Amino acid sequence: MTKTQKIWLAVFLGMFLVPELLWSPVGNFIYELSIQAHSSSTRPFRDNFLQNSDNIYILYTVFTIQLIGLLITIIYLLIFREQFKNKLLFWLLIFVLFILAIVVFLTYGLSVSLRHIGF
């Protein structure tokens, strides 16, 4: 890959990694959802401002940015797949990114539906 291609790949991956490292919205939501099934009180995995009900639109924005970053990364890698030497590693990376995109999409959908029913 050329230097420009590597820079764009890093930008698109950063769209997922930066929000995940700073606020961990996907990890927090999955953790709280799994704890709610076992106990009546939940405590967040990691406190952050996104869990305040006043900031729900910021949470949706973060999920959207993460999803767009993952999907563009997958598309970008598929466009330049001929330049990868190790095909097994390439397809494994595509698979992992695709699973991450599905998890972010489902978490986004669950958070929207649970907010509407007052969970």
C-alpha positions in Angstrom: 0.0 0.0 0.0 1.2 3.5 -0.7 1.7 6.1 2.0 -1.5 7.9 1.1 -3.5 4.7 1.3 -2.1 3.9 4.7 -2.9 7.3 6.0 -6.6 7.0 4.8 -6.8 3.6 6.3 -5.5 5.0 9.6 -8.1 7.8 9.5 -11.0 5.4 8.9 -9.8 3.0 11.7 -9.4 6.0 13.9 -13.1 6.8 13.4 -13.9 3.6 15.3 -11.0 3.5 17.7 -11.0 7.0 19.1 -14.6 7.0 20.4 -14.2 3.4 21.6 -11.0 4.3 23.6 -12.4 7.5 25.0 -15.9 6.6 26.0 -16.4 2.9 25.1 -20.1 3.2 24.3 -20.3 -0.3 22.8 -18.6 -2.0 25.7 -20.6 0.0 28.3 -23.9 -0.8 26.6 -23.2 -4.6 26.2 -21.9 -4.8 29.8 -25.0 -3.1 31.2 -27.3 -5.1 29.1 -25.8 -8.4 30.3 -25.8 -7.3 33.9 -29.5 -6.2 33.8 -30.5 -9.8 33.1 -28.9 -10.9 36.4 -29.5 -8.1 38.9 -31.9 -5.3 39.5 -29.2 -2.6 39.8 -26.5 -1.9 37.2 -23.3 0.0 37.5 -21.6 1.1 34.3 -18.4 -0.6 33.2 -16.8 2.8 32.8 -18.5 6.1 33.7 -18.8 8.6 30.9 -21.0 11.5 29.9 -22.6 9.5 27.1 -24.7 7.5 29.5 -26.6 10.6 30.8 -30.0 10.7 29.2 -29.5 14.3 28.2 -26.7 13.2 25.9 -28.5 10.5 24.0 -28.0 12.2 20.7 -24.3 12.5 21.2 -24.3 8.7 21.9 -26.1 8.1 18.6 -23.6 10.4 16.8 -20.7 8.4 18.3 -22.3 5.1 17.2 -22.8 6.5 13.7 -19.2 7.7 13.4 -18.0 4.3 14.6 -20.2 2.4 12.1 -19.2 4.6 9.2 -15.5 4.3 10.1 -15.8 0.5 10.2 -17.7 0.2 6.9 -15.4 2.6 5.0 -12.4 0.6 6.4 -13.9 -2.6 5.1 -14.6 -1.0 1.7 -11.2 0.5 1.5 -9.5 -2.8 2.3 -11.5 -4.6 -0.3 -10.6 -2.1 -3.0 -6.9 -2.5 -2.3 -6.9 -6.3 -1.5 -4.5 -7.0 -4.4 -1.7 -5.2 -2.5 -1.8 -7.5 0.5 0.7 -10.3 0.5 -0.9 -12.5 3.1 -4.4 -13.3 1.9 -5.4 -15.3 5.0 -4.5 -12.4 7.3 -6.4 -10.0 4.9 -9.6 -12.1 5.0 -9.3 -12.6 8.7 -9.1 -8.8 9.2 -12.1 -8.3 6.9 -14.1 -10.8 8.9 -13.2 -9.2 12.3 -14.0 -5.7 11.0 -17.3 -7.0 9.6 -18.2 -8.6 13.0 -17.3 -5.4 14.8 -19.6 -3.4 12.4 -22.4 -5.8 13.1 -21.9 -5.5 16.9 -21.9 -1.6 16.6 -25.0 -1.7 14.4 -26.9 -4.0 16.8 -25.8 -2.1 19.8 -27.0 1.1 18.2 -30.3 -0.4 17.3 -30.8 -1.9 20.8 -29.9 1.4 22.5 -32.5 3.2 20.3 -35.2 0.6 20.9 -34.5 0.4 24.7 -34.6 4.2 25.1 -38.1 4.3 23.4 -39.6 1.7 25.7 -38.1 3.3 28.8 -35.7 0.6 29.8 
